[in-house]
């Protein structure tokens, strides 16, 4: 099973010819490969798995997913 986590793109840039971005997850920013979502822009939400954005998602769905994940985390 794989788990993709929603994050918000804050910056898009090229690194050695590869489309990359900074993606924010609950206040933490991580470099993420955006090659599979070349039309993604800052402000967009993406699903990220293992450092790769695998799809875009709408903001309402992303925020609801983040809320549920936070709720699950509080159960621990």
mmCIF file of the N, C-alpha and C atoms, coordinates in Angstrom:
data_MODEL
# 
_entry.id   MODEL 
# 
loop_
_atom_site.group_PDB 
_atom_site.id 
_atom_site.type_symbol 
_atom_site.label_atom_id 
_atom_site.label_alt_id 
_atom_site.label_comp_id 
_atom_site.label_asym_id 
_atom_site.label_entity_id 
_atom_site.label_seq_id 
_atom_site.pdbx_PDB_ins_code 
_atom_site.Cartn_x 
_atom_site.Cartn_y 
_atom_site.Cartn_z 
_atom_site.occupancy 
_atom_site.B_iso_or_equiv 
_atom_site.pdbx_formal_charge 
_atom_site.auth_seq_id 
_atom_site.auth_comp_id 
_atom_site.auth_asym_id 
_atom_site.auth_atom_id 
_atom_site.pdbx_PDB_model_num 
ATOM 1   N N  . UNK A 1 1  ? 0.852   -1.173 0.000   1.00 0.00 ? 1  UNK A N  1 
ATOM 2   C CA . UNK A 1 1  ? 0.000   0.000  0.000   1.00 0.00 ? 1  UNK A CA 1 
ATOM 3   C C  . UNK A 1 1  ? 0.895   1.231  0.000   1.00 0.00 ? 1  UNK A C  1 
ATOM 4   N N  . UNK A 1 2  ? 0.499   2.238  -0.763  1.00 0.00 ? 2  UNK A N  1 
ATOM 5   C CA . UNK A 1 2  ? 1.247   3.494  -0.733  1.00 0.00 ? 2  UNK A CA 1 
ATOM 6   C C  . UNK A 1 2  ? 0.325   4.592  -0.213  1.00 0.00 ? 2  UNK A C  1 
ATOM 7   N N  . UNK A 1 3  ? 0.928   5.582  0.372   1.00 0.00 ? 3  UNK A N  1 
ATOM 8   C CA . UNK A 1 3  ? 0.170   6.690  0.925   1.00 0.00 ? 3  UNK A CA 1 
ATOM 9   C C  . UNK A 1 3  ? 0.677   7.981  0.317   1.00 0.00 ? 3  UNK A C  1 
ATOM 10  N N  . UNK A 1 4  ? -0.200  8.688  -0.362  1.00 0.00 ? 4  UNK A N  1 
ATOM 11  C CA . UNK A 1 4  ? 0.132   9.995  -0.899  1.00 0.00 ? 4  UNK A CA 1 
ATOM 12  C C  . UNK A 1 4  ? -0.414  11.051 0.043   1.00 0.00 ? 4  UNK A C  1 
ATOM 13  N N  . UNK A 1 5  ? 0.367   12.063 0.306   1.00 0.00 ? 5  UNK A N  1 
ATOM 14  C CA . UNK A 1 5  ? -0.003  13.120 1.238   1.00 0.00 ? 5  UNK A CA 1 
ATOM 15  C C  . UNK A 1 5  ? -0.229  14.413 0.447   1.00 0.00 ? 5  UNK A C  1 
ATOM 16  N N  . UNK A 1 6  ? -1.323  15.119 0.720   1.00 0.00 ? 6  UNK A N  1 
ATOM 17  C CA . UNK A 1 6  ? -1.530  16.392 0.024   1.00 0.00 ? 6  UNK A CA 1 
ATOM 18  C C  . UNK A 1 6  ? -0.632  17.500 0.571   1.00 0.00 ? 6  UNK A C  1 
ATOM 19  N N  . UNK A 1 7  ? -0.131  18.313 -0.329  1.00 0.00 ? 7  UNK A N  1 
ATOM 20  C CA . UNK A 1 7  ? 0.683   19.462 0.050   1.00 0.00 ? 7  UNK A CA 1 
ATOM 21  C C  . UNK A 1 7  ? 0.433   20.597 -0.916  1.00 0.00 ? 7  UNK A C  1 
ATOM 22  N N  . UNK A 1 8  ? 0.793   21.809 -0.496  1.00 0.00 ? 8  UNK A N  1 
ATOM 23  C CA . UNK A 1 8  ? 0.572   23.007 -1.305  1.00 0.00 ? 8  UNK A CA 1 
ATOM 24  C C  . UNK A 1 8  ? 1.893   23.479 -1.900  1.00 0.00 ? 8  UNK A C  1 
ATOM 25  N N  . UNK A 1 9  ? 1.911   23.658 -3.205  1.00 0.00 ? 9  UNK A N  1 
ATOM 26  C CA . UNK A 1 9  ? 3.116   24.133 -3.881  1.00 0.00 ? 9  UNK A CA 1 
ATOM 27  C C  . UNK A 1 9  ? 3.333   25.606 -3.532  1.00 0.00 ? 9  UNK A C  1 
ATOM 28  N N  . UNK A 1 10 ? 4.537   25.920 -3.064  1.00 0.00 ? 10 UNK A N  1 
ATOM 29  C CA . UNK A 1 10 ? 4.865   27.304 -2.744  1.00 0.00 ? 10 UNK A CA 1 
ATOM 30  C C  . UNK A 1 10 ? 5.833   27.916 -3.752  1.00 0.00 ? 10 UNK A C  1 
ATOM 31  N N  . UNK A 1 11 ? 6.556   27.057 -4.476  1.00 0.00 ? 11 UNK A N  1 
ATOM 32  C CA . UNK A 1 11 ? 7.540   27.560 -5.443  1.00 0.00 ? 11 UNK A CA 1 
ATOM 33  C C  . UNK A 1 11 ? 7.776   26.484 -6.485  1.00 0.00 ? 11 UNK A C  1 
ATOM 34  N N  . UNK A 1 12 ? 7.991   26.893 -7.731  1.00 0.00 ? 12 UNK A N  1 
ATOM 35  C CA . UNK A 1 12 ? 8.309   25.982 -8.831  1.00 0.00 ? 12 UNK A CA 1 
ATOM 36  C C  . UNK A 1 12 ? 9.642   26.417 -9.435  1.00 0.00 ? 12 UNK A C  1 
ATOM 37  N N  . UNK A 1 13 ? 10.515  25.449 -9.730  1.00 0.00 ? 13 UNK A N  1 
ATOM 38  C CA . UNK A 1 13 ? 11.813  25.777 -10.312 1.00 0.00 ? 13 UNK A CA 1 
ATOM 39  C C  . UNK A 1 13 ? 12.358  24.579 -11.079 1.00 0.00 ? 13 UNK A C  1 
ATOM 40  N N  . UNK A 1 14 ? 13.357  24.823 -11.908 1.00 0.00 ? 14 UNK A N  1 
ATOM 41  C CA . UNK A 1 14 ? 14.056  23.753 -12.617 1.00 0.00 ? 14 UNK A CA 1 
ATOM 42  C C  . UNK A 1 14 ? 15.360  23.467 -11.910 1.00 0.00 ? 14 UNK A C  1 
ATOM 43  N N  . UNK A 1 15 ? 15.653  22.203 -11.764 1.00 0.00 ? 15 UNK A N  1 
ATOM 44  C CA . UNK A 1 15 ? 16.915  21.773 -11.162 1.00 0.00 ? 15 UNK A CA 1 
ATOM 45  C C  . UNK A 1 15 ? 17.520  20.723 -12.079 1.00 0.00 ? 15 UNK A C  1 
ATOM 46  N N  . UNK A 1 16 ? 18.605  21.075 -12.721 1.00 0.00 ? 16 UNK A N  1 
ATOM 47  C CA . UNK A 1 16 ? 19.271  20.172 -13.661 1.00 0.00 ? 16 UNK A CA 1 
ATOM 48  C C  . UNK A 1 16 ? 18.307  19.649 -14.725 1.00 0.00 ? 16 UNK A C  1 
ATOM 49  N N  . UNK A 1 17 ? 17.435  20.527 -15.222 1.00 0.00 ? 17 UNK A N  1 
ATOM 50  C CA . UNK A 1 17 ? 16.500  20.157 -16.272 1.00 0.00 ? 17 UNK A CA 1 
ATOM 51  C C  . UNK A 1 17 ? 15.255  19.429 -15.800 1.00 0.00 ? 17 UNK A C  1 
ATOM 52  N N  . UNK A 1 18 ? 15.085  19.276 -14.497 1.00 0.00 ? 18 UNK A N  1 
ATOM 53  C CA . UNK A 1 18 ? 13.936  18.567 -13.935 1.00 0.00 ? 18 UNK A CA 1 
ATOM 54  C C  . UNK A 1 18 ? 13.022  19.568 -13.238 1.00 0.00 ? 18 UNK A C  1 
ATOM 55  N N  . UNK A 1 19 ? 11.730  19.497 -13.527 1.00 0.00 ? 19 UNK A N  1 
ATOM 56  C CA . UNK A 1 19 ? 10.766  20.392 -12.887 1.00 0.00 ? 19 UNK A CA 1 
ATOM 57  C C  . UNK A 1 19 ? 10.594  19.997 -11.421 1.00 0.00 ? 19 UNK A C  1 
ATOM 58  N N  . UNK A 1 20 ? 10.905  20.939 -10.546 1.00 0.00 ? 20 UNK A N  1 
ATOM 59  C CA . UNK A 1 20 ? 10.848  20.707 -9.109  1.00 0.00 ? 20 UNK A CA 1 
ATOM 60  C C  . UNK A 1 20 ? 10.016  21.792 -8.452  1.00 0.00 ? 20 UNK A C  1 
ATOM 61  N N  . UNK A 1 21 ? 9.684   21.577 -7.197  1.00 0.00 ? 21 UNK A N  1 
ATOM 62  C CA . UNK A 1 21 ? 8.964   22.596 -6.450  1.00 0.00 ? 21 UNK A CA 1 
ATOM 63  C C  . UNK A 1 21 ? 9.186   22.436 -4.969  1.00 0.00 ? 21 UNK A C  1 
ATOM 64  N N  . UNK A 1 22 ? 8.882   23.496 -4.237  1.00 0.00 ? 22 UNK A N  1 
ATOM 65  C CA . UNK A 1 22 ? 8.805   23.407 -2.786  1.00 0.00 ? 22 UNK A CA 1 
ATOM 66  C C  . UNK A 1 22 ? 7.342   23.183 -2.464  1.00 0.00 ? 22 UNK A C  1 
ATOM 67  N N  . UNK A 1 23 ? 7.065   22.149 -1.684  1.00 0.00 ? 23 UNK A N  1 
ATOM 68  C CA . UNK A 1 23 ? 5.698   21.811 -1.317  1.00 0.00 ? 23 UNK A CA 1 
ATOM 69  C C  . UNK A 1 23 ? 5.606   21.831 0.200   1.00 0.00 ? 23 UNK A C  1 
ATOM 70  N N  . UNK A 1 24 ? 4.560   22.500 0.697   1.00 0.00 ? 24 UNK A N  1 
ATOM 71  C CA . UNK A 1 24 ? 4.380   22.651 2.141   1.00 0.00 ? 24 UNK A CA 1 
ATOM 72  C C  . UNK A 1 24 ? 3.411   21.606 2.672   1.00 0.00 ? 24 UNK A C  1 
ATOM 73  N N  . UNK A 1 25 ? 3.848   20.957 3.746   1.00 0.00 ? 25 UNK A N  1 
ATOM 74  C CA . UNK A 1 25 ? 3.046   19.970 4.466   1.00 0.00 ? 25 UNK A CA 1 
ATOM 75  C C  . UNK A 1 25 ? 2.985   20.408 5.923   1.00 0.00 ? 25 UNK A C  1 
ATOM 76  N N  . UNK A 1 26 ? 1.863   20.917 6.358   1.00 0.00 ? 26 UNK A N  1 
ATOM 77  C CA . UNK A 1 26 ? 1.672   21.338 7.759   1.00 0.00 ? 26 UNK A CA 1 
ATOM 78  C C  . UNK A 1 26 ? 2.816   22.229 8.249   1.00 0.00 ? 26 UNK A C  1 
ATOM 79  N N  . UNK A 1 27 ? 3.201   23.199 7.435   1.00 0.00 ? 27 UNK A N  1 
ATOM 80  C CA . UNK A 1 27 ? 4.229   24.156 7.828   1.00 0.00 ? 27 UNK A CA 1 
ATOM 81  C C  . UNK A 1 27 ? 5.650   23.752 7.478   1.00 0.00 ? 27 UNK A C  1 
ATOM 82  N N  . UNK A 1 28 ? 5.858   22.537 7.015   1.00 0.00 ? 28 UNK A N  1 
ATOM 83  C CA . UNK A 1 28 ? 7.190   22.054 6.636   1.00 0.00 ? 28 UNK A CA 1 
ATOM 84  C C  . UNK A 1 28 ? 7.276   22.022 5.114   1.00 0.00 ? 28 UNK A C  1 
ATOM 85  N N  . UNK A 1 29 ? 8.340   22.593 4.556   1.00 0.00 ? 29 UNK A N  1 
ATOM 86  C CA . UNK A 1 29 ? 8.520   22.585 3.111   1.00 0.00 ? 29 UNK A CA 1 
ATOM 87  C C  . UNK A 1 29 ? 9.546   21.550 2.699   1.00 0.00 ? 29 UNK A C  1 
ATOM 88  N N  . UNK A 1 30 ? 9.220   20.838 1.615   1.00 0.00 ? 30 UNK A N  1 
ATOM 89  C CA . UNK A 1 30 ? 10.114  19.804 1.086   1.00 0.00 ? 30 UNK A CA 1 
ATOM 90  C C  . UNK A 1 30 ? 10.248  19.982 -0.428  1.00 0.00 ? 30 UNK A C  1 
ATOM 91  N N  . UNK A 1 31 ? 11.452  19.725 -0.928  1.00 0.00 ? 31 UNK A N  1 
ATOM 92  C CA . UNK A 1 31 ? 11.632  19.695 -2.374  1.00 0.00 ? 31 UNK A CA 1 
ATOM 93  C C  . UNK A 1 31 ? 10.906  18.472 -2.910  1.00 0.00 ? 31 UNK A C  1 
ATOM 94  N N  . UNK A 1 32 ? 10.184  18.685 -4.014  1.00 0.00 ? 32 UNK A N  1 
ATOM 95  C CA . UNK A 1 32 ? 9.360   17.634 -4.596  1.00 0.00 ? 32 UNK A CA 1 
ATOM 96  C C  . UNK A 1 32 ? 9.493   17.675 -6.109  1.00 0.00 ? 32 UNK A C  1 
ATOM 97  N N  . UNK A 1 33 ? 9.592   16.513 -6.729  1.00 0.00 ? 33 UNK A N  1 
ATOM 98  C CA . UNK A 1 33 ? 9.641   16.439 -8.187  1.00 0.00 ? 33 UNK A CA 1 
ATOM 99  C C  . UNK A 1 33 ? 8.226   16.665 -8.734  1.00 0.00 ? 33 UNK A C  1 
ATOM 100 N N  . UNK A 1 34 ? 8.111   17.607 -9.682  1.00 0.00 ? 34 UNK A N  1 
ATOM 101 C CA . UNK A 1 34 ? 6.818   17.936 -10.273 1.00 0.00 ? 34 UNK A CA 1 
ATOM 102 C C  . UNK A 1 34 ? 6.701   17.464 -11.723 1.00 0.00 ? 34 UNK A C  1 
ATOM 103 N N  . UNK A 1 35 ? 7.598   16.612 -12.177 1.00 0.00 ? 35 UNK A N  1 
ATOM 104 C CA . UNK A 1 35 ? 7.621   16.193 -13.578 1.00 0.00 ? 35 UNK A CA 1 
ATOM 105 C C  . UNK A 1 35 ? 6.306   15.552 -14.028 1.00 0.00 ? 35 UNK A C  1 
ATOM 106 N N  . UNK A 1 36 ? 5.601   14.879 -13.148 1.00 0.00 ? 36 UNK A N  1 
ATOM 107 C CA . UNK A 1 36 ? 4.345   14.205 -13.518 1.00 0.00 ? 36 UNK A CA 1 
ATOM 108 C C  . UNK A 1 36 ? 3.154   15.166 -13.541 1.00 0.00 ? 36 UNK A C  1 
ATOM 109 N N  . UNK A 1 37 ? 3.355   16.374 -13.031 1.00 0.00 ? 37 UNK A N  1 
ATOM 110 C CA . UNK A 1 37 ? 2.291   17.393 -13.023 1.00 0.00 ? 37 UNK A CA 1 
ATOM 111 C C  . UNK A 1 37 ? 2.858   18.714 -13.555 1.00 0.00 ? 37 UNK A C  1 
ATOM 112 N N  . UNK A 1 38 ? 3.290   18.730 -14.819 1.00 0.00 ? 38 UNK A N  1 
ATOM 113 C CA . UNK A 1 38 ? 4.017   19.882 -15.352 1.00 0.00 ? 38 UNK A CA 1 
ATOM 114 C C  . UNK A 1 38 ? 3.207   21.178 -15.398 1.00 0.00 ? 38 UNK A C  1 
ATOM 115 N N  . UNK A 1 39 ? 1.879   21.091 -15.309 1.00 0.00 ? 39 UNK A N  1 
ATOM 116 C CA . UNK A 1 39 ? 1.049   22.291 -15.345 1.00 0.00 ? 39 UNK A CA 1 
ATOM 117 C C  . UNK A 1 39 ? 0.797   22.870 -13.954 1.00 0.00 ? 39 UNK A C  1 
ATOM 118 N N  . UNK A 1 40 ? 1.310   22.230 -12.906 1.00 0.00 ? 40 UNK A N  1 
ATOM 119 C CA . UNK A 1 40 ? 1.088   22.691 -11.527 1.00 0.00 ? 40 UNK A CA 1 
ATOM 120 C C  . UNK A 1 40 ? 1.820   24.011 -11.288 1.00 0.00 ? 40 UNK A C  1 
ATOM 121 N N  . UNK A 1 41 ? 1.188   24.868 -10.509 1.00 0.00 ? 41 UNK A N  1 
ATOM 122 C CA . UNK A 1 41 ? 1.710   26.194 -10.218 1.00 0.00 ? 41 UNK A CA 1 
ATOM 123 C C  . UNK A 1 41 ? 1.688   26.448 -8.714  1.00 0.00 ? 41 UNK A C  1 
ATOM 124 N N  . UNK A 1 42 ? 2.439   27.442 -8.237  1.00 0.00 ? 42 UNK A N  1 
ATOM 125 C CA . UNK A 1 42 ? 2.355   27.810 -6.828  1.00 0.00 ? 42 UNK A CA 1 
ATOM 126 C C  . UNK A 1 42 ? 0.896   28.082 -6.445  1.00 0.00 ? 42 UNK A C  1 
ATOM 127 N N  . UNK A 1 43 ? 0.515   27.570 -5.285  1.00 0.00 ? 43 UNK A N  1 
ATOM 128 C CA . UNK A 1 43 ? -0.861  27.691 -4.818  1.00 0.00 ? 43 UNK A CA 1 
ATOM 129 C C  . UNK A 1 43 ? -1.680  26.450 -5.070  1.00 0.00 ? 43 UNK A C  1 
ATOM 130 N N  . UNK A 1 44 ? -1.242  25.591 -6.016  1.00 0.00 ? 44 UNK A N  1 
ATOM 131 C CA . UNK A 1 44 ? -1.945  24.340 -6.294  1.00 0.00 ? 44 UNK A CA 1 
ATOM 132 C C  . UNK A 1 44 ? -1.636  23.304 -5.215  1.00 0.00 ? 44 UNK A C  1 
ATOM 133 N N  . UNK A 1 45 ? -2.569  22.399 -5.003  1.00 0.00 ? 45 UNK A N  1 
ATOM 134 C CA . UNK A 1 45 ? -2.353  21.264 -4.114  1.00 0.00 ? 45 UNK A CA 1 
ATOM 135 C C  . UNK A 1 45 ? -2.054  20.036 -4.950  1.00 0.00 ? 45 UNK A C  1 
ATOM 136 N N  . UNK A 1 46 ? -1.114  19.234 -4.476  1.00 0.00 ? 46 UNK A N  1 
ATOM 137 C CA . UNK A 1 46 ? -0.729  18.003 -5.162  1.00 0.00 ? 46 UNK A CA 1 
ATOM 138 C C  . UNK A 1 46 ? -0.664  16.866 -4.146  1.00 0.00 ? 46 UNK A C  1 
ATOM 139 N N  . UNK A 1 47 ? -0.833  15.649 -4.659  1.00 0.00 ? 47 UNK A N  1 
ATOM 140 C CA . UNK A 1 47 ? -0.620  14.443 -3.852  1.00 0.00 ? 47 UNK A CA 1 
ATOM 141 C C  . UNK A 1 47 ? 0.832   14.038 -4.055  1.00 0.00 ? 47 UNK A C  1 
ATOM 142 N N  . UNK A 1 48 ? 1.563   13.862 -2.959  1.00 0.00 ? 48 UNK A N  1 
ATOM 143 C CA . UNK A 1 48 ? 2.991   13.542 -3.032  1.00 0.00 ? 48 UNK A CA 1 
ATOM 144 C C  . UNK A 1 48 ? 3.240   12.174 -2.402  1.00 0.00 ? 48 UNK A C  1 
ATOM 145 N N  . UNK A 1 49 ? 3.976   11.350 -3.128  1.00 0.00 ? 49 UNK A N  1 
ATOM 146 C CA . UNK A 1 49 ? 4.402   10.044 -2.622  1.00 0.00 ? 49 UNK A CA 1 
ATOM 147 C C  . UNK A 1 49 ? 5.891   9.910  -2.885  1.00 0.00 ? 49 UNK A C  1 
ATOM 148 N N  . UNK A 1 50 ? 6.641   9.659  -1.844  1.00 0.00 ? 50 UNK A N  1 
ATOM 149 C CA . UNK A 1 50 ? 8.090   9.400  -1.940  1.00 0.00 ? 50 UNK A CA 1 
ATOM 150 C C  . UNK A 1 50 ? 8.832   10.511 -2.684  1.00 0.00 ? 50 UNK A C  1 
ATOM 151 N N  . UNK A 1 51 ? 8.423   11.771 -2.459  1.00 0.00 ? 51 UNK A N  1 
ATOM 152 C CA . UNK A 1 51 ? 9.124   12.895 -3.052  1.00 0.00 ? 51 UNK A CA 1 
ATOM 153 C C  . UNK A 1 51 ? 8.695   13.265 -4.454  1.00 0.00 ? 51 UNK A C  1 
ATOM 154 N N  . UNK A 1 52 ? 7.647   12.605 -4.961  1.00 0.00 ? 52 UNK A N  1 
ATOM 155 C CA . UNK A 1 52 ? 7.145   12.867 -6.303  1.00 0.00 ? 52 UNK A CA 1 
ATOM 156 C C  . UNK A 1 52 ? 5.682   13.273 -6.237  1.00 0.00 ? 52 UNK A C  1 
ATOM 157 N N  . UNK A 1 53 ? 5.342   14.406 -6.841  1.00 0.00 ? 53 UNK A N  1 
ATOM 158 C CA . UNK A 1 53 ? 3.940   14.785 -6.970  1.00 0.00 ? 53 UNK A CA 1 
ATOM 159 C C  . UNK A 1 53 ? 3.334   13.890 -8.046  1.00 0.00 ? 53 UNK A C  1 
ATOM 160 N N  . UNK A 1 54 ? 2.265   13.191 -7.702  1.00 0.00 ? 54 UNK A N  1 
ATOM 161 C CA . UNK A 1 54 ? 1.691   12.231 -8.654  1.00 0.00 ? 54 UNK A CA 1 
ATOM 162 C C  . UNK A 1 54 ? 0.383   12.723 -9.266  1.00 0.00 ? 54 UNK A C  1 
ATOM 163 N N  . UNK A 1 55 ? -0.257  13.732 -8.656  1.00 0.00 ? 55 UNK A N  1 
ATOM 164 C CA . UNK A 1 55 ? -1.459  14.315 -9.249  1.00 0.00 ? 55 UNK A CA 1 
ATOM 165 C C  . UNK A 1 55 ? -1.800  15.613 -8.544  1.00 0.00 ? 55 UNK A C  1 
ATOM 166 N N  . UNK A 1 56 ? -2.591  16.436 -9.244  1.00 0.00 ? 56 UNK A N  1 
ATOM 167 C CA . UNK A 1 56 ? -3.120  17.659 -8.636  1.00 0.00 ? 56 UNK A CA 1 
ATOM 168 C C  . UNK A 1 56 ? -4.448  17.320 -7.997  1.00 0.00 ? 56 UNK A C  1 
ATOM 169 N N  . UNK A 1 57 ? -4.858  18.129 -7.011  1.00 0.00 ? 57 UNK A N  1 
ATOM 170 C CA . UNK A 1 57 ? -6.173  17.955 -6.410  1.00 0.00 ? 57 UNK A CA 1 
ATOM 171 C C  . UNK A 1 57 ? -6.749  19.315 -6.074  1.00 0.00 ? 57 UNK A C  1 
ATOM 172 N N  . UNK A 1 58 ? -8.072  19.384 -5.954  1.00 0.00 ? 58 UNK A N  1 
ATOM 173 C CA . UNK A 1 58 ? -8.645  20.691 -5.657  1.00 0.00 ? 58 UNK A CA 1 
ATOM 174 C C  . UNK A 1 58 ? -8.463  21.023 -4.179  1.00 0.00 ? 58 UNK A C  1 
ATOM 175 N N  . UNK A 1 59 ? -8.501  22.320 -3.887  1.00 0.00 ? 59 UNK A N  1 
ATOM 176 C CA . UNK A 1 59 ? -8.174  22.801 -2.548  1.00 0.00 ? 59 UNK A CA 1 
ATOM 177 C C  . UNK A 1 59 ? -9.109  22.233 -1.483  1.00 0.00 ? 59 UNK A C  1 
ATOM 178 N N  . UNK A 1 60 ? -10.406 22.186 -1.758  1.00 0.00 ? 60 UNK A N  1 
ATOM 179 C CA . UNK A 1 60 ? -11.366 21.690 -0.756  1.00 0.00 ? 60 UNK A CA 1 
ATOM 180 C C  . UNK A 1 60 ? -11.078 20.240 -0.391  1.00 0.00 ? 60 UNK A C  1 
ATOM 181 N N  . UNK A 1 61 ? -10.801 19.418 -1.394  1.00 0.00 ? 61 UNK A N  1 
ATOM 182 C CA . UNK A 1 61 ? -10.485 18.007 -1.147  1.00 0.00 ? 61 UNK A CA 1 
ATOM 183 C C  . UNK A 1 61 ? -9.171  17.879 -0.373  1.00 0.00 ? 61 UNK A C  1 
ATOM 184 N N  . UNK A 1 62 ? -8.185  18.691 -0.733  1.00 0.00 ? 62 UNK A N  1 
ATOM 185 C CA . UNK A 1 62 ? -6.895  18.641 -0.046  1.00 0.00 ? 62 UNK A CA 1 
ATOM 186 C C  . UNK A 1 62 ? -7.045  19.028 1.418   1.00 0.00 ? 62 UNK A C  1 
ATOM 187 N N  . UNK A 1 63 ? -7.775  20.102 1.681   1.00 0.00 ? 63 UNK A N  1 
ATOM 188 C CA . UNK A 1 63 ? -7.943  20.553 3.067   1.00 0.00 ? 63 UNK A CA 1 
ATOM 189 C C  . UNK A 1 63 ? -8.717  19.541 3.901   1.00 0.00 ? 63 UNK A C  1 
ATOM 190 N N  . UNK A 1 64 ? -9.717  18.894 3.306   1.00 0.00 ? 64 UNK A N  1 
ATOM 191 C CA . UNK A 1 64 ? -10.469 17.858 4.028   1.00 0.00 ? 64 UNK A CA 1 
ATOM 192 C C  . UNK A 1 64 ? -9.575  16.653 4.326   1.00 0.00 ? 64 UNK A C  1 
ATOM 193 N N  . UNK A 1 65 ? -8.754  16.252 3.367   1.00 0.00 ? 65 UNK A N  1 
ATOM 194 C CA . UNK A 1 65 ? -7.830  15.133 3.575   1.00 0.00 ? 65 UNK A CA 1 
ATOM 195 C C  . UNK A 1 65 ? -6.835  15.459 4.682   1.00 0.00 ? 65 UNK A C  1 
ATOM 196 N N  . UNK A 1 66 ? -6.300  16.669 4.680   1.00 0.00 ? 66 UNK A N  1 
ATOM 197 C CA . UNK A 1 66 ? -5.354  17.096 5.717   1.00 0.00 ? 66 UNK A CA 1 
ATOM 198 C C  . UNK A 1 66 ? -6.041  17.082 7.084   1.00 0.00 ? 66 UNK A C  1 
ATOM 199 N N  . UNK A 1 67 ? -7.290  17.553 7.137   1.00 0.00 ? 67 UNK A N  1 
ATOM 200 C CA . UNK A 1 67 ? -8.035  17.558 8.394   1.00 0.00 ? 67 UNK A CA 1 
ATOM 201 C C  . UNK A 1 67 ? -8.208  16.134 8.933   1.00 0.00 ? 67 UNK A C  1 
ATOM 202 N N  . UNK A 1 68 ? -8.572  15.204 8.061   1.00 0.00 ? 68 UNK A N  1 
ATOM 203 C CA . UNK A 1 68 ? -8.755  13.807 8.479   1.00 0.00 ? 68 UNK A CA 1 
ATOM 204 C C  . UNK A 1 68 ? -7.434  13.208 8.946   1.00 0.00 ? 68 UNK A C  1 
ATOM 205 N N  . UNK A 1 69 ? -6.350  13.467 8.222   1.00 0.00 ? 69 UNK A N  1 
ATOM 206 C CA . UNK A 1 69 ? -5.044  12.945 8.636   1.00 0.00 ? 69 UNK A CA 1 
ATOM 207 C C  . UNK A 1 69 ? -4.626  13.520 9.995   1.00 0.00 ? 69 UNK A C  1 
ATOM 208 N N  . UNK A 1 70 ? -4.895  14.805 10.216  1.00 0.00 ? 70 UNK A N  1 
ATOM 209 C CA . UNK A 1 70 ? -4.592  15.411 11.514  1.00 0.00 ? 70 UNK A CA 1 
ATOM 210 C C  . UNK A 1 70 ? -5.421  14.769 12.625  1.00 0.00 ? 70 UNK A C  1 
ATOM 211 N N  . UNK A 1 71 ? -6.678  14.490 12.329  1.00 0.00 ? 71 UNK A N  1 
ATOM 212 C CA . UNK A 1 71 ? -7.561  13.845 13.298  1.00 0.00 ? 71 UNK A CA 1 
ATOM 213 C C  . UNK A 1 71 ? -7.058  12.451 13.654  1.00 0.00 ? 71 UNK A C  1 
ATOM 214 N N  . UNK A 1 72 ? -6.623  11.695 12.660  1.00 0.00 ? 72 UNK A N  1 
ATOM 215 C CA . UNK A 1 72 ? -6.080  10.360 12.891  1.00 0.00 ? 72 UNK A CA 1 
ATOM 216 C C  . UNK A 1 72 ? -4.817  10.466 13.759  1.00 0.00 ? 72 UNK A C  1 
ATOM 217 N N  . UNK A 1 73 ? -3.979  11.455 13.469  1.00 0.00 ? 73 UNK A N  1 
ATOM 218 C CA . UNK A 1 73 ? -2.741  11.647 14.218  1.00 0.00 ? 73 UNK A CA 1 
ATOM 219 C C  . UNK A 1 73 ? -3.032  11.933 15.693  1.00 0.00 ? 73 UNK A C  1 
ATOM 220 N N  . UNK A 1 74 ? -4.117  12.626 15.972  1.00 0.00 ? 74 UNK A N  1 
ATOM 221 C CA . UNK A 1 74 ? -4.483  12.940 17.360  1.00 0.00 ? 74 UNK A CA 1 
ATOM 222 C C  . UNK A 1 74 ? -4.929  11.708 18.144  1.00 0.00 ? 74 UNK A C  1 
ATOM 223 N N  . UNK A 1 75 ? -5.326  10.643 17.447  1.00 0.00 ? 75 UNK A N  1 
ATOM 224 C CA . UNK A 1 75 ? -5.772  9.423  18.105  1.00 0.00 ? 75 UNK A CA 1 
ATOM 225 C C  . UNK A 1 75 ? -4.621  8.634  18.717  1.00 0.00 ? 75 UNK A C  1 
ATOM 226 N N  . UNK A 1 76 ? -3.423  8.880  18.258  1.00 0.00 ? 76 UNK A N  1 
ATOM 227 C CA . UNK A 1 76 ? -2.260  8.120  18.729  1.00 0.00 ? 76 UNK A CA 1 
ATOM 228 C C  . UNK A 1 76 ? -1.867  8.519  20.133  1.00 0.00 ? 76 UNK A C  1 
# 
